[in-house]
Amino acid sequence: MTDLLPPEQLPDWVPGRILLASDKLGWRHVALRAYHYHGQDVIVPAMRDFMLVGYQAGDTPMQRRFEGRWSRDRLGPGAASLLTRAQKAHWTWTEPIDVTHVYLSGALVASVASEVMDCHVSDVQLADVLRTDDPVMTAAMHAISEEARHQAMGGALYVESVARALSVHLLRRYASIRTRPVSSSSGLAPGQMRRIEDFIASNLGQSLDLSQMAAELGLTPCLFARQFRHSFGKPPYAHVIDRRLACARHMLATTTLPIKEIAASCGFTDQAHLTRLFARSYGTTPAAFRRSAQ
């Protein structure tokens, strides 16, 4: 769907005074804005992200029309609303209120859903709820709001962690999920196998974890690990170790680089790490292998 409204453009449609914003904090897939609003009668266009609304101050009767149906309630501190992404809604309220909006990207929520369900989730829809009294949701929104206000160490990582936990809660309680059918073959496609082999070869000297490799193919870690093992006959970590050992063996036989440097360039934590795994796999130490090979 095109022309979905990003959070920063919402004031063009729902005018209000900004009280707090995360716009320049470097967060990924999560955003926060707090507003003071007077009573309004407005159309909220289809939003790019899921929007959670927490009511902080003021008390007002609220009406909302979604898919042709009106719902009505009274909203004040402690209550929350949900607006699913990519759906237009009509809002009407009469009294001034302070609200906090937390925006979660569709990509984040779908990624969390994929991990939870261990399959590729193509789309998530949250129930459109005018009022919910949900202490888990409001506590998570408060934590994200406090981080935007105080900006402590590791803020982006902290916010992402809270947002992922919040996404799991939303999936449990409010979500409708569509999954993409998985191929009858439970392994990786040939093109995926070549791509991940190239990725591993290009990054042997770096830290390689399951999430990085899965992301290279656009898969969840659980699904990637299962399909990788089916295709290669071993888990990703064991395959990476085998590739590192093969690289070290080749360098030992063809170069005069110190073993310590070979260990580092092949991705081992230190020379002792290389020696231990090399001896276990080949029955000899790197130094002894080099003497025999050269």
C-alpha positions as CSV (number, residue, x, y, z in Angstrom):
1,M,0.0,0.0,0.0
2,T,1.3,3.4,-1.0
3,D,1.0,6.9,0.6
4,L,1.0,5.7,4.2
5,L,1.5,8.6,6.6
6,P,4.7,8.6,8.7
7,P,4.4,9.8,12.3
8,E,6.1,13.2,11.7
9,Q,3.4,14.2,9.3
10,L,0.4,13.4,11.6
11,P,0.3,17.1,12.9
12,D,-0.7,18.1,9.3
13,W,-3.9,16.2,9.9
14,V,-4.3,16.3,13.7
15,P,-2.9,19.6,14.9
16,G,-1.5,19.7,18.4
17,R,1.4,21.0,20.5
18,I,4.4,18.6,20.6
19,L,5.4,17.9,24.2
20,L,8.1,15.2,23.5
21,A,9.6,13.5,20.4
22,S,12.2,10.9,19.7
23,D,12.8,12.2,16.1
24,K,16.6,12.8,16.5
25,L,17.5,10.0,18.9
26,G,18.5,7.4,16.3
27,W,15.9,4.8,17.2
28,R,15.1,2.1,14.6
29,H,11.5,0.8,14.0
30,V,10.2,2.7,17.0
31,A,9.2,6.3,17.5
32,L,7.5,8.4,20.2
33,R,5.6,11.6,20.2
34,A,3.6,13.3,22.9
35,Y,1.0,16.0,22.2
36,H,-1.3,18.4,23.9
37,Y,-4.6,18.4,22.0
38,H,-7.7,20.5,22.2
39,G,-11.1,19.0,21.3
40,Q,-11.2,18.0,17.6
41,D,-13.1,16.3,14.8
42,V,-10.5,14.8,12.5
43,I,-9.7,12.1,10.0
44,V,-6.5,10.2,10.7
45,P,-5.2,8.9,7.3
46,A,-3.8,5.4,7.0
47,M,-0.7,5.4,9.1
48,R,2.6,3.8,8.0
49,D,3.2,2.3,11.5
50,F,1.1,0.8,14.3
51,M,0.1,3.6,16.7
52,L,-0.5,3.1,20.4
53,V,-2.1,6.0,22.2
54,G,-1.6,6.5,26.0
55,Y,-3.8,9.1,27.8
56,Q,-1.7,11.1,30.2
57,A,-3.8,14.1,31.3
58,G,-7.4,15.3,30.8
59,D,-10.6,13.4,30.5
60,T,-12.9,13.4,27.5
61,P,-15.6,11.5,25.7
62,M,-14.2,10.0,22.6
63,Q,-15.8,8.7,19.4
64,R,-14.0,6.8,16.6
65,R,-15.3,5.5,13.4
66,F,-13.3,2.6,11.8
67,E,-14.5,0.7,8.7
68,G,-17.8,2.4,8.9
69,R,-18.6,1.6,12.6
70,W,-18.6,4.1,15.5
71,S,-17.3,3.2,18.9
72,R,-17.6,5.5,21.9
73,D,-16.0,5.6,25.4
74,R,-14.6,8.0,27.9
75,L,-10.8,8.3,28.0
76,G,-8.4,9.6,30.6
77,P,-5.2,8.7,32.4
78,G,-4.3,5.0,32.4
79,A,-6.4,4.2,29.3
80,A,-4.9,3.4,25.9
81,S,-6.1,3.1,22.3
82,L,-4.7,1.1,19.4
83,L,-4.8,2.1,15.7
84,T,-3.7,-0.6,13.3
85,R,-1.5,0.4,10.5
86,A,-2.7,1.2,6.9
87,Q,-6.3,2.0,8.0
88,K,-8.1,5.4,8.0
89,A,-10.1,6.4,11.1
90,H,-12.3,9.2,12.1
91,W,-11.8,10.6,15.7
92,T,-13.9,13.1,17.6
93,W,-13.4,14.4,21.2
94,T,-14.4,17.6,23.0
95,E,-12.0,18.2,25.9
96,P,-8.3,19.0,26.0
97,I,-6.0,16.0,26.6
98,D,-2.3,15.1,26.8
99,V,-1.4,11.9,24.9
100,T,1.6,9.8,24.2
101,H,1.9,8.1,20.8
102,V,4.2,5.1,20.4
103,Y,4.8,4.0,16.8
104,L,5.9,0.5,15.9
105,S,7.0,-0.3,12.4
106,G,5.3,-3.1,10.5
107,A,8.7,-4.6,9.8
108,L,9.5,-4.8,13.5
109,V,6.1,-6.4,14.5
110,A,6.3,-8.9,11.5
111,S,9.8,-9.8,12.5
112,V,8.8,-10.5,16.1
113,A,5.8,-12.5,14.9
114,S,8.1,-14.6,12.6
115,E,10.3,-15.4,15.5
116,V,7.4,-16.2,17.8
117,M,5.7,-18.5,15.2
118,D,9.0,-19.9,13.7
119,C,7.7,-19.1,10.2
120,H,7.7,-16.2,7.8
121,V,5.0,-13.8,8.7
122,S,4.0,-11.6,5.8
123,D,1.5,-9.3,7.5
124,V,0.2,-8.4,11.0
125,Q,-3.0,-6.5,11.8
126,L,-3.7,-5.3,15.3
127,A,-7.3,-5.0,16.4
128,D,-8.5,-1.5,16.3
129,V,-9.4,-0.7,19.9
130,L,-10.8,2.6,21.1
131,R,-10.1,1.8,24.8
132,T,-8.1,-0.8,26.6
133,D,-7.0,-0.9,30.2
134,D,-3.8,-2.8,29.7
135,P,-1.1,-2.2,32.3
136,V,1.5,-4.1,30.3
137,M,1.0,-1.8,27.3
138,T,0.9,1.4,29.4
139,A,4.1,0.3,31.3
140,A,6.0,-0.3,28.1
141,M,4.8,3.0,26.7
142,H,5.9,4.8,29.9
143,A,9.4,3.2,29.7
144,I,9.8,4.3,26.1
145,S,8.6,7.8,27.0
146,E,11.1,8.1,29.9
147,E,13.9,7.1,27.6
148,A,13.0,9.8,25.1
149,R,12.9,12.3,28.0
150,H,16.1,11.3,29.8
151,Q,18.2,9.7,27.0
152,A,20.3,7.3,29.1
153,M,23.2,5.1,28.0
154,G,22.3,2.5,25.4
155,G,19.0,4.2,24.7
156,A,18.4,2.8,21.2
157,L,19.1,-0.8,22.3
158,Y,16.9,-0.4,25.4
159,V,14.0,1.0,23.4
160,E,14.2,-1.8,20.8
161,S,14.2,-4.4,23.6
162,V,11.1,-2.8,25.2
163,A,9.5,-2.5,21.8
164,R,10.1,-6.2,21.0
165,A,8.6,-7.3,24.3
166,L,5.7,-5.0,23.7
167,S,5.2,-6.5,20.3
168,V,5.0,-10.0,21.7
169,H,2.3,-8.8,24.1
170,L,0.4,-7.2,21.3
171,L,0.6,-10.3,19.2
172,R,-0.7,-12.4,22.1
173,R,-3.7,-10.2,22.8
174,Y,-4.7,-8.1,19.8
175,A,-3.2,-9.5,16.6
176,S,-4.4,-11.2,13.4
177,I,-1.5,-12.8,11.5
178,R,-1.0,-14.0,8.0
179,T,1.8,-16.3,7.3
180,R,3.6,-17.0,4.0
181,P,3.5,-20.7,3.0
182,V,6.8,-22.4,3.4
183,S,8.2,-24.4,0.5
184,S,7.7,-28.1,0.6
185,S,11.5,-28.4,0.6
186,S,12.6,-27.5,4.2
187,G,16.1,-26.5,3.1
188,L,17.6,-23.4,1.6
189,A,17.3,-22.8,-2.2
190,P,20.5,-23.2,-4.2
191,G,20.8,-19.5,-4.6
192,Q,20.4,-18.9,-0.9
193,M,23.1,-21.5,-0.3
194,R,25.5,-19.8,-2.5
195,R,24.7,-16.4,-1.0
196,I,25.2,-17.5,2.6
197,E,28.4,-19.3,1.6
198,D,29.7,-16.1,0.1
199,F,28.6,-14.1,3.1
200,I,30.4,-16.4,5.5
201,A,33.6,-16.4,3.4
202,S,33.6,-12.6,3.2
203,N,33.1,-12.2,7.0
204,L,35.2,-15.0,8.4
205,G,37.4,-12.6,10.3
206,Q,34.4,-10.9,11.9
207,S,32.0,-11.9,14.6
208,L,29.3,-14.0,12.9
209,D,26.2,-14.8,14.8
210,L,22.9,-16.5,13.8
211,S,21.0,-13.3,13.6
212,Q,23.4,-11.7,11.1
213,M,23.4,-14.8,8.8
214,A,19.6,-15.1,9.0
215,A,19.2,-11.4,8.1
216,E,21.4,-11.8,5.0
217,L,18.7,-14.1,3.6
218,G,15.8,-12.2,5.1
219,L,14.8,-15.1,7.4
220,T,14.1,-15.4,11.1
221,P,17.0,-17.0,13.1
222,C,14.9,-20.1,14.0
223,L,13.8,-20.7,10.4
224,F,17.3,-20.0,9.0
225,A,18.9,-22.5,11.5
226,R,16.5,-25.2,10.6
227,Q,16.8,-24.7,6.8
228,F,20.6,-24.3,7.0
229,R,21.0,-27.6,8.9
230,H,18.8,-29.4,6.4
231,S,20.9,-28.1,3.5
232,F,24.4,-28.3,4.9
233,G,24.0,-31.3,7.3
234,K,25.2,-29.3,10.3
235,P,24.2,-26.2,12.3
236,P,25.4,-22.8,11.1
237,Y,27.9,-22.4,13.9
238,A,29.5,-25.7,13.2
239,H,29.8,-24.9,9.5
240,V,31.4,-21.5,10.3
241,I,34.0,-23.2,12.5
242,D,34.7,-25.7,9.7
243,R,35.2,-22.8,7.2
244,R,37.5,-21.0,9.7
245,L,39.6,-24.1,10.2
246,A,39.9,-24.7,6.5
247,C,41.0,-21.1,6.0
248,A,43.6,-21.4,8.8
249,R,44.9,-24.7,7.4
250,H,45.4,-23.1,4.0
251,M,47.2,-20.1,5.4
252,L,49.4,-22.3,7.6
253,A,50.5,-24.3,4.6
254,T,50.9,-21.4,2.2
255,T,52.1,-18.4,4.2
256,T,54.7,-17.5,6.8
257,L,52.3,-15.3,8.8
258,P,52.5,-15.8,12.6
259,I,49.9,-18.2,13.9
260,K,48.5,-15.5,16.1
261,E,47.7,-13.4,13.0
262,I,46.2,-16.3,11.2
263,A,43.9,-17.0,14.1
264,A,42.7,-13.4,14.1
265,S,42.2,-13.2,10.3
266,C,40.2,-16.5,10.3
267,G,37.9,-15.3,13.1
268,F,39.2,-17.2,16.1
269,T,39.3,-15.3,19.4
270,D,43.0,-16.0,19.9
271,Q,45.8,-18.5,19.1
272,A,44.7,-20.8,21.9
273,H,41.2,-21.0,20.5
274,L,42.6,-21.9,17.1
275,T,45.0,-24.5,18.5
276,R,42.3,-26.2,20.6
277,L,39.8,-26.5,17.7
278,F,42.5,-27.3,15.1
279,A,43.9,-30.2,17.2
280,R,40.4,-31.6,17.9
281,S,39.6,-31.6,14.1
282,Y,42.9,-32.6,12.6
283,G,44.7,-34.4,15.4
284,T,47.7,-32.1,15.4
285,T,48.6,-28.5,16.4
286,P,48.8,-25.6,14.0
287,A,52.5,-25.4,14.5
288,A,53.1,-29.1,13.9
289,F,50.9,-29.0,10.8
290,R,52.9,-26.1,9.4
291,R,56.2,-27.9,9.9
292,S,54.9,-30.9,8.1
293,A,53.2,-28.9,5.3
294,Q,56.1,-26.7,4.5
